[in-house]
Amino acid sequence: MAYGRKTEHRLRQRAQVVLHAARGRSNARIARETGLHLDTVRTWRDRFAGNRLPALSDRKRSGRPTSFTPLRSAQVKALACQLPAESGTPLSRWSATELAREVVARAIAGTISASTVRRWLDQDAIKPWQHRSWIFISAPGFRLKAARALDL
């Protein structure tokens, strides 16, 4: 792991600290040779001594748990791929704000912000507000009127 080419840089550094320590080098010397801070060297030596190889990986970080499941995200993306008229909404195109309102109305999520919807759609490059469609005109005299306008 200390010399692997496909090993992450930080894991390689930690493994090198352990190897230097196994060779009997002091923390100060290891810090000089690896270019790490003395406290960093001390931390990784202590962790390795306590829990061996698994201790070299990162610990689980604290933080707020995700409030939306991947299923909810997929449901929002699927809704964005539908035309608003298919769901009975009187819009020609979805906006992130309107999608957020529709998600709450359909009880897909209790509350959701437009920025969250926009971020999810941006992950997959879905842009429902740029939807393009063809207009098929079936009026009987349209071609004649259009030809006059286009000739100008």
Secondary structure as UniProt FT lines:
FT   HELIX           9..22
FT   TURN            23..24
FT   HELIX           27..34
FT   HELIX           38..51
FT   HELIX           53..56
FT   HELIX           70..80
FT   HELIX           84..87
FT   HELIX           96..105
FT   TURN            106..107
FT   HELIX           114..123
FT   TURN            124..125
FT   HELIX           128..130
FT   TURN            140..141
FT   HELIX           142..151
//
